[in-house]
C-alpha cells in the first residue's frame, strides 16, 4: 500500500506499541505443521536422480520424477530441515501466474503469454488435484485473490482490466461492503487464479508424499559441490557422495553451486506479522467472509490473508537488501520493518485497534532481474536448475519441476520451447554496484508510489533494458 494513504490516516503510536508488545520471533506456520525426521546422508550411494534442496522446488521435482517413472531412484539432499526456509514461512499464496503477474510477463514475452497463462492455470489445477489425490492436509482454500487499489490512479488501472467470468471489478463501496477498510478505493477479484495453503504444511505434505513414493530424503546434508563424472555427476556432502546419472539444483535463495549463476539472483528480506485469533465481534467488524487473499498493487505492496484459526497474516512492503548479498539470521530482526507493518495494518483496519500480534518473522527471497524464475542446464546436460522466483514461487515451483525434468530428458515440449525457459535474465553487478543499484531502485519505486505511479528516469531506463518490475 502506498504510504501516501497511511500519511493521511496514521495509526496511533500507542496502538502500534500495544499491538507489538510481547510479539514472539517465531514462524506461525511451523508451529502446527507435522515434522518428520529424515536421516542425514552418512555413506556413499547411487541414484538415477539427485535433487539438491528440500523446499518446494526440490520436493515437487522429486515427486514429479517418481510419478513420471516410479522405478527411478531419486535421492533428495537438504542442508537443514525440509521446508525450513522460504517454503515454510511464505504467505501461502499459490498463484497461477508463472511470470509474477500478467504485465511483467507480457512486457517480456508477449507472444508466449496466452500459453503461459493457460499453463499457469493448468498447473494450479494440477496442484489442487495432487493435494486431493494424496490426501494432503494443507488447509487449502480456493477463494481467489483481490488486488487492492488505495489510490484513485490505481482504481482507474483496475477498472481498465479485462472483465470476464474469472475477474470481478469491485468499486470502492462494493469492495468496502465485502471487506471493511477505509483505505480501499477499488479491487479486482481474481476468483480462480489463487489457492491459499498453509505453507509449512504443504512442504511437509510434499515430503511425506514423495517419501511414500520412494524418494530417499536426507536432511542435515549440506552439498559442498557437484562434479562431472563420466556421463553423470557426483554430488558431494560431508557425510557421503551421491553418484547419479542426473541432478537438479533447487537451492533457491542460497548461493548457487554453479559459479556462472552467482550473480543471477540476490536475496531480499521480507517481513511478516501475525495477529492473535480474531474474536467473532472483530471478524464481524471487518467482514471479509469470503476469506480471499488480499494484495495491494503499489510497487511496495502488502499481502495478507486469514488463517484457519482466524488470525490475519500481514506481510510485505519492505524488501530489504543487505550489502554483499548474504543470507544471515541477524537480518531477520528489523524492528523498523515490523513497526511499519503494524502501523499499516492498523491503518487498514482501524476497527481492530487493541489487537495484538503474537508472531513476527522474516526471511530471504531470491530475486532475479526479470522477477520470475529462470532455467538452464550444466555439466553436459546432466544437471538442470531453476531459480529467481522472486516471492511468487508457491505454484511456479511445481511448473519448474516439470521444466527441469523436461530439460534433463532433452525433450522438446511446449514448456521447453518457451522463451521464458530458453532465455536468461540480466545478471546483477558485483558489489558495491549491486547495493547502490538495488537501493536506488527501491527508492525510485517508493517515489513512484507517491507520484501516482509515474516512474523516474532510472525506472524507465530499466524498463527499456528489460529489468523493470511491473507485476
C-alpha positions as CSV (number, residue, x, y, z in Angstrom):
1,X,0.0,0.0,0.0
2,X,1.5,3.4,-0.9
3,X,2.5,5.4,2.2
4,X,0.5,8.4,1.0
5,X,-2.6,6.7,2.2
6,X,-1.0,6.0,5.6
7,X,0.2,9.5,6.0
8,X,-3.4,10.7,5.6
9,X,-4.7,8.2,8.2
10,X,-1.8,7.5,10.6
11,X,-2.3,4.7,13.2
12,X,-1.9,5.9,16.8
13,X,1.6,5.3,18.1
14,X,0.2,3.9,21.4
15,X,-1.9,1.4,19.5
16,X,1.1,0.3,17.4
17,X,3.2,-0.2,20.5
18,X,0.4,-2.2,22.2
19,X,0.0,-4.4,19.2
20,X,3.7,-5.3,19.1
21,X,4.2,-5.8,22.8
22,X,5.0,-9.4,23.6
23,X,5.3,-10.5,19.9
24,X,7.4,-13.6,19.6
25,X,10.0,-14.1,16.9
26,X,8.6,-17.4,15.5
27,X,7.1,-18.5,12.3
28,X,3.4,-19.2,12.9
29,X,3.1,-21.7,10.2
30,X,5.7,-24.0,11.5
31,X,4.0,-24.4,14.9
32,X,1.2,-26.7,13.7
33,X,2.9,-28.3,10.7
34,X,3.8,-32.0,11.2
35,X,7.5,-32.7,11.3
36,X,9.1,-36.0,10.2
37,X,12.8,-36.6,10.8
38,X,14.9,-37.7,7.8
39,X,18.3,-39.1,8.4
40,X,21.5,-37.4,7.3
41,X,23.5,-38.9,4.5
42,X,26.3,-40.9,6.1
43,X,27.7,-43.1,3.3
44,X,28.3,-43.0,-0.4
45,X,25.3,-44.0,-2.5
46,X,24.0,-44.0,-6.1
47,X,20.8,-42.7,-7.7
48,X,19.3,-42.1,-11.1
49,X,18.4,-38.5,-10.0
50,X,19.7,-36.5,-7.1
51,X,17.8,-33.3,-6.1
52,X,19.6,-30.6,-4.0
53,X,17.2,-28.6,-1.9
54,X,14.3,-29.5,0.3
55,X,12.0,-26.6,-0.4
56,X,9.0,-26.5,-2.8
57,X,11.1,-26.7,-6.0
58,X,13.1,-29.7,-4.9
59,X,10.1,-31.5,-3.4
60,X,7.9,-31.0,-6.4
61,X,10.7,-32.1,-8.7
62,X,11.3,-35.3,-6.7
63,X,7.6,-36.1,-6.5
64,X,7.1,-35.5,-10.2
65,X,10.1,-37.6,-11.1
66,X,8.7,-40.6,-9.3
67,X,5.2,-40.0,-10.9
68,X,6.8,-40.0,-14.3
69,X,8.9,-43.1,-13.6
70,X,8.2,-45.0,-10.4
71,X,11.2,-47.1,-10.9
72,X,13.6,-44.2,-10.9
73,X,15.8,-44.0,-7.8
74,X,15.6,-40.4,-6.5
75,X,17.6,-39.0,-3.6
76,X,16.9,-35.6,-2.1
77,X,19.5,-33.7,-0.1
78,X,18.6,-30.8,2.2
79,X,21.2,-28.9,4.2
80,X,18.9,-28.1,7.1
81,X,15.3,-29.3,7.6
82,X,12.6,-29.8,5.0
83,X,10.7,-26.5,4.3
84,X,12.6,-24.6,7.0
85,X,13.3,-21.5,4.7
86,X,11.1,-19.7,2.3
87,X,8.8,-22.7,1.6
88,X,7.8,-22.8,5.3
89,X,7.4,-19.1,6.0
90,X,5.8,-17.5,3.0
91,X,2.2,-16.1,2.8
92,X,0.7,-19.3,1.4
93,X,-0.5,-17.5,-1.8
94,X,-0.4,-20.2,-4.5
95,X,-1.0,-18.0,-7.6
96,X,-1.5,-19.2,-11.1
97,X,0.9,-16.7,-12.7
98,X,4.2,-18.1,-13.8
99,X,5.6,-14.7,-14.6
100,X,5.0,-12.7,-11.4
101,X,1.8,-11.1,-12.8
102,X,0.5,-10.8,-16.3
103,X,2.0,-7.3,-17.0
104,X,5.5,-8.5,-16.1
105,X,5.2,-11.4,-18.5
106,X,3.6,-9.5,-21.3
107,X,6.3,-6.9,-21.4
108,X,8.9,-9.7,-21.9
109,X,7.2,-12.4,-23.9
110,X,4.0,-11.1,-25.4
111,X,3.8,-13.9,-28.0
112,X,4.0,-16.6,-25.3
113,X,1.5,-15.1,-22.8
114,X,-1.6,-17.0,-24.0
115,X,0.3,-20.3,-23.5
116,X,1.9,-19.1,-20.2
117,X,-1.5,-18.1,-18.8
118,X,-3.0,-21.4,-19.8
119,X,-0.2,-23.4,-18.5
120,X,-0.3,-21.4,-15.2
121,X,-4.0,-22.2,-14.8
122,X,-3.4,-25.9,-15.6
123,X,-0.5,-26.0,-13.1
124,X,-2.7,-24.6,-10.4
125,X,-5.5,-27.1,-11.1
126,X,-2.9,-29.9,-11.0
127,X,-1.7,-28.7,-7.6
128,X,-5.2,-28.9,-6.3
129,X,-5.7,-32.3,-7.8
130,X,-2.4,-33.6,-6.3
131,X,-3.5,-32.4,-2.9
132,X,-6.8,-34.2,-3.2
133,X,-5.2,-37.4,-4.8
134,X,-2.7,-37.9,-2.0
135,X,-5.0,-36.6,0.8
136,X,-2.6,-33.8,1.8
137,X,-3.6,-31.8,4.8
138,X,-2.6,-28.2,3.8
139,X,-5.6,-26.1,4.8
140,X,-6.4,-25.5,1.1
141,X,-8.9,-22.7,0.3
142,X,-9.7,-21.8,-3.3
143,X,-11.1,-18.3,-2.6
144,X,-9.1,-16.3,-5.1
145,X,-7.2,-13.1,-4.5
146,X,-8.3,-9.5,-4.6
147,X,-5.9,-6.9,-5.9
148,X,-6.5,-3.7,-3.9
149,X,-6.3,-0.1,-5.1
150,X,-5.8,2.5,-2.4
151,X,-5.3,5.5,-4.7
152,X,-7.5,6.9,-7.5
153,X,-4.9,6.3,-10.2
154,X,-4.8,2.6,-9.1
155,X,-8.6,2.4,-9.2
156,X,-8.5,3.5,-12.8
157,X,-5.9,0.9,-13.6
158,X,-8.0,-1.9,-12.1
159,X,-11.1,-0.6,-13.8
160,X,-9.4,-0.9,-17.2
161,X,-8.6,-4.6,-16.7
162,X,-10.5,-7.0,-18.9
163,X,-13.7,-8.2,-17.3
164,X,-14.7,-11.9,-17.6
165,X,-16.1,-14.8,-15.7
166,X,-12.9,-15.1,-13.6
167,X,-12.3,-11.4,-12.8
168,X,-14.8,-9.1,-11.0
169,X,-14.1,-5.4,-10.5
170,X,-15.3,-4.1,-7.2
171,X,-15.5,-0.3,-6.9
172,X,-14.9,1.3,-3.6
173,X,-18.4,1.0,-2.0
174,X,-18.8,-2.6,-3.2
175,X,-15.3,-3.6,-2.0
176,X,-15.8,-1.9,1.4
177,X,-19.1,-3.8,1.8
178,X,-17.1,-7.0,1.2
179,X,-14.1,-6.1,3.4
180,X,-14.4,-3.1,5.7
181,X,-11.3,-0.9,5.2
182,X,-11.5,2.8,4.8
183,X,-8.3,2.7,2.7
184,X,-9.9,0.8,-0.2
185,X,-10.6,2.7,-3.4
186,X,-11.4,-0.4,-5.5
187,X,-10.4,-4.0,-6.1
188,X,-10.1,-6.7,-8.8
189,X,-11.2,-10.1,-7.6
190,X,-9.5,-12.9,-9.5
191,X,-11.8,-15.7,-8.3
192,X,-9.9,-18.7,-9.7
193,X,-6.3,-17.6,-10.0
194,X,-5.1,-18.3,-6.5
195,X,-5.2,-21.0,-3.9
196,X,-4.4,-20.3,-0.2
197,X,-2.5,-23.0,1.6
198,X,-0.7,-23.4,4.9
199,X,2.8,-23.2,3.5
200,X,4.7,-25.3,6.1
201,X,2.0,-28.0,5.9
202,X,2.4,-28.0,2.1
203,X,6.2,-28.6,2.4
204,X,5.6,-31.3,5.0
205,X,2.9,-33.0,2.9
206,X,5.1,-32.9,-0.3
207,X,7.9,-34.5,1.6
208,X,5.7,-37.2,3.1
209,X,4.1,-38.0,-0.2
210,X,7.5,-38.1,-2.0
211,X,8.9,-40.4,0.6
212,X,5.8,-42.6,0.2
213,X,6.6,-42.9,-3.5
214,X,10.1,-44.0,-2.7
215,X,12.1,-40.8,-2.7
216,X,15.1,-41.1,-0.3
217,X,15.2,-37.8,1.7
218,X,18.3,-36.8,3.7
219,X,18.2,-33.7,6.0
220,X,21.3,-32.1,7.5
221,X,23.2,-33.0,4.4
222,X,24.9,-29.8,3.1
223,X,26.1,-30.2,-0.5
224,X,29.7,-29.0,-1.0
225,X,29.9,-29.4,-4.7
226,X,28.8,-31.0,-7.9
227,X,31.3,-32.6,-10.2
228,X,31.1,-34.2,-13.6
229,X,31.8,-37.9,-13.5
230,X,31.6,-39.9,-16.8
231,X,28.1,-39.5,-18.2
232,X,26.7,-38.4,-14.8
233,X,27.6,-36.4,-11.7
234,X,28.9,-36.7,-8.2
235,X,27.2,-34.7,-5.5
236,X,29.5,-34.3,-2.5
237,X,28.4,-33.8,1.1
238,X,30.4,-34.2,4.3
239,X,28.7,-37.5,5.1
240,X,29.0,-39.1,1.7
241,X,28.8,-38.7,-2.1
242,X,25.8,-39.4,-4.3
243,X,26.8,-40.6,-7.8
244,X,23.9,-40.1,-10.1
245,X,23.0,-40.0,-13.8
246,X,21.3,-36.6,-13.4
247,X,20.9,-33.8,-10.8
248,X,18.6,-30.9,-10.2
249,X,19.7,-27.8,-8.2
250,X,16.9,-26.3,-6.2
251,X,18.7,-24.1,-3.8
252,X,16.5,-21.0,-4.2
253,X,18.0,-18.0,-2.4
254,X,21.1,-19.7,-1.2
255,X,24.4,-19.3,-3.2
256,X,24.3,-21.3,-6.4
257,X,26.5,-24.4,-6.7
258,X,27.2,-23.1,-10.2
259,X,29.7,-20.2,-10.3
260,X,28.0,-18.9,-13.5
261,X,24.8,-18.2,-11.6
262,X,26.2,-16.5,-8.5
263,X,25.2,-13.0,-9.8
264,X,21.9,-14.1,-11.3
265,X,20.0,-13.7,-8.0
266,X,20.1,-11.5,-4.9
267,X,18.5,-12.1,-1.5
268,X,15.9,-9.5,-0.3
269,X,14.3,-9.8,3.1
270,X,10.6,-9.9,3.5
271,X,8.9,-9.2,6.9
272,X,5.6,-10.6,8.3
273,X,3.3,-10.2,11.3
274,X,0.5,-12.5,12.5
275,X,-2.3,-11.4,14.9
276,X,-3.9,-13.3,17.7
277,X,-7.1,-15.1,16.7
278,X,-9.8,-12.6,16.0
279,X,-13.0,-12.8,18.1
280,X,-16.4,-13.2,16.5
281,X,-17.0,-9.5,17.1
282,X,-13.7,-8.5,15.4
283,X,-14.5,-10.7,12.5
284,X,-17.9,-9.1,12.0
285,X,-16.2,-5.6,12.2
286,X,-14.0,-6.3,9.2
287,X,-16.3,-8.5,7.1
288,X,-14.1,-10.5,4.8
289,X,-16.3,-13.5,5.0
290,X,-15.1,-14.7,1.5
291,X,-11.6,-15.2,3.0
292,X,-9.9,-14.1,-0.2
293,X,-6.2,-13.5,-0.3
294,X,-5.5,-9.7,-0.5
295,X,-2.7,-7.8,-2.0
296,X,-2.4,-4.1,-2.9
297,X,-1.0,-3.1,-6.3
298,X,1.6,-0.5,-5.3
299,X,5.3,-1.2,-6.1
300,X,5.9,-1.7,-2.4
301,X,2.9,-3.9,-1.7
302,X,1.4,-5.8,1.1
303,X,-0.1,-9.3,1.0
304,X,-2.5,-10.5,3.7
305,X,-4.8,-13.4,4.4
306,X,-6.7,-15.2,7.1
307,X,-5.6,-18.5,8.8
308,X,-7.7,-21.5,9.7
309,X,-7.9,-20.2,13.3
310,X,-9.0,-16.7,12.3
311,X,-5.7,-14.9,12.6
312,X,-4.5,-12.4,10.0
313,X,-1.1,-12.8,8.5
314,X,0.1,-9.4,7.2
315,X,3.4,-9.1,5.3
316,X,5.3,-7.3,2.6
317,X,6.0,-3.6,1.8
318,X,9.7,-3.6,2.9
319,X,12.1,-5.7,0.7
320,X,15.5,-5.1,2.3
321,X,18.8,-5.9,0.5
322,X,21.9,-6.1,2.6
323,X,25.4,-5.2,1.2
324,X,27.2,-8.3,0.0
325,X,24.0,-10.3,-0.8
326,X,24.4,-12.7,2.1
327,X,21.7,-14.7,3.9
328,X,22.1,-14.2,7.7
329,X,19.8,-14.9,10.6
330,X,20.5,-11.5,12.1
331,X,18.9,-9.8,9.1
332,X,15.5,-11.3,10.2
333,X,15.3,-8.9,13.1
334,X,14.4,-5.4,11.9
335,X,12.2,-3.5,14.4
336,X,11.6,-0.7,11.9
337,X,10.0,-3.0,9.4
338,X,7.8,-4.7,12.0
339,X,6.7,-1.3,13.3
340,X,5.9,-0.1,9.9
341,X,3.8,-3.2,9.2
342,X,1.9,-2.7,12.4
343,X,1.2,0.9,11.5
344,X,-0.1,-0.1,8.1
345,X,-2.2,-2.9,9.5
346,X,-4.0,-0.6,11.9
347,X,-4.5,2.0,9.2
348,X,-6.0,-0.7,7.0
349,X,-8.3,-2.0,9.8
350,X,-8.6,0.8,12.4
351,X,-11.6,-1.1,13.9
352,X,-9.1,-3.7,15.1
353,X,-7.3,-1.2,17.4
354,X,-6.4,-3.1,20.6
355,X,-5.4,-6.3,18.8
356,X,-2.0,-7.9,19.5
357,X,0.5,-9.5,17.1
358,X,1.6,-12.8,18.5
359,X,4.2,-13.7,15.9
360,X,6.8,-11.9,13.8
361,X,9.2,-13.4,11.3
362,X,11.3,-12.6,8.2
363,X,13.2,-14.4,5.6
364,X,15.1,-14.1,2.3
365,X,13.6,-14.2,-1.1
366,X,15.6,-15.0,-4.2
367,X,15.0,-12.2,-6.7
368,X,16.3,-12.0,-10.3
369,X,16.3,-9.1,-12.7
370,X,13.2,-10.3,-14.6
371,X,11.3,-11.1,-11.3
372,X,10.3,-14.7,-12.3
373,X,12.1,-17.9,-12.5
374,X,14.9,-18.7,-15.0
375,X,16.1,-22.2,-16.1
376,X,19.1,-23.9,-17.5
377,X,21.4,-26.9,-17.7
378,X,25.1,-27.6,-17.0
379,X,27.6,-30.4,-16.8
380,X,26.8,-31.5,-20.3
381,X,23.1,-31.6,-19.7
382,X,23.4,-33.9,-16.7
383,X,22.4,-31.0,-14.3
384,X,19.3,-28.8,-14.5
385,X,18.2,-25.9,-12.3
386,X,15.7,-23.2,-11.7
387,X,15.9,-20.1,-9.5
388,X,14.8,-16.5,-9.2
389,X,11.1,-17.0,-8.3
390,X,11.0,-13.5,-6.5
391,X,8.4,-14.3,-3.9
392,X,5.8,-15.9,-6.2
393,X,7.0,-19.5,-6.3
394,X,4.5,-21.5,-4.3
395,X,2.8,-22.7,-7.5
396,X,5.5,-21.8,-10.0
397,X,7.9,-24.2,-8.3
398,X,5.8,-27.2,-9.5
399,X,5.9,-25.9,-13.0
400,X,9.6,-25.5,-12.7
401,X,9.9,-29.1,-11.5
402,X,8.3,-30.2,-14.8
403,X,10.6,-27.9,-16.8
404,X,13.8,-29.2,-15.3
405,X,12.8,-32.8,-15.8
406,X,12.0,-32.0,-19.4
407,X,15.4,-30.4,-19.8
408,X,17.2,-33.4,-18.3
409,X,15.3,-35.6,-20.7
410,X,16.3,-33.4,-23.6
411,X,12.6,-33.2,-24.5
412,X,11.1,-30.8,-27.0
413,X,8.0,-29.8,-25.1
414,X,5.7,-26.8,-25.1
415,X,7.4,-25.9,-21.8
416,X,11.0,-26.1,-23.1
417,X,10.1,-24.1,-26.2
418,X,9.0,-21.1,-24.2
419,X,11.3,-18.1,-24.5
420,X,11.0,-17.7,-20.7
421,X,12.7,-21.1,-20.4
422,X,15.3,-20.6,-23.2
423,X,16.4,-17.0,-22.2
424,X,18.3,-15.9,-19.1
425,X,17.8,-12.7,-17.1
426,X,20.5,-10.0,-17.0
427,X,22.8,-10.7,-14.0
428,X,23.2,-8.2,-11.2
429,X,26.5,-6.3,-11.0
430,X,29.1,-7.2,-8.3
431,X,29.4,-5.1,-5.2
432,X,29.4,-2.2,-4.5
433,X,27.4,-1.5,-7.7
434,X,24.7,-4.1,-6.7
435,X,24.0,-2.4,-3.4
436,X,23.9,1.1,-4.9
437,X,21.7,0.0,-7.8
438,X,19.2,-2.1,-5.8
439,X,18.7,0.5,-3.1
440,X,18.3,3.2,-5.8
441,X,15.6,1.1,-7.5
442,X,13.8,0.7,-4.1
443,X,13.9,4.4,-3.5
444,X,12.6,5.1,-7.0
445,X,9.7,2.6,-6.7
446,X,8.7,4.3,-3.4
447,X,8.8,7.6,-5.2
448,X,6.6,6.3,-8.0
449,X,4.0,5.2,-5.4
450,X,4.0,8.8,-4.1
451,X,3.6,10.2,-7.6
452,X,0.6,8.4,-9.0
453,X,2.8,5.7,-10.4
454,X,5.0,8.0,-12.5
455,X,8.4,6.3,-13.0
456,X,11.6,8.3,-12.9
457,X,14.5,8.1,-15.4
458,X,16.1,5.2,-13.6
459,X,13.0,3.0,-13.7
460,X,12.2,4.0,-17.3
461,X,15.8,3.0,-18.3
462,X,15.5,-0.3,-16.5
463,X,12.1,-0.9,-18.3
464,X,13.9,-0.3,-21.6
465,X,16.6,-2.8,-20.7
466,X,14.1,-5.5,-19.6
467,X,14.9,-5.2,-15.9
468,X,11.9,-3.2,-14.8
469,X,9.4,-4.5,-12.4
470,X,5.6,-4.5,-13.1
471,X,3.6,-7.3,-11.5
